[in-house]
Amino acid sequence: MAREGTRSATGNSRPRVFPTVPETTTTSTKKKTTANVGAKRGPKTAAPKASKPTGVVKKAPAKKVSPAAKAKGVVKKVEGAVTANPEKKAAGTKKIKGTDGAGGKTKVAVTKKK
């Protein structure tokens, strides 16, 4: 009787045949390329580059941080450092750089209809 876990127990006891990959010993010789100066075509010329579109280039407005806002940010940063509160320290840094989002939105004046 066959042992457990053998191939004969599974009913697939034919001998294993592994496909062999034929070795290719032929070396392909690459055709040597020469300058494109054929009798029919002539030498190659570089394609002209397309001009870049001209127009108005919009730049982002420079951030304007008031000295008062910078001072408040420094105070907040020092307060966060003293109290070991990284949130306050980070908020102070953002206020100094002007990236805290304060004063970003402007309100549009609404006119009343009569």
Protein Blocks (a to p, Z undefined) as FASTA:
>chain_A
ZZehiaklnopacccddddddddfbdcdddddddddbfklopaddddddddddddddddd
dddddfklmmmmmmmmmmmmmnopaklmmmmmmmmnopnopakaccddddddZZ
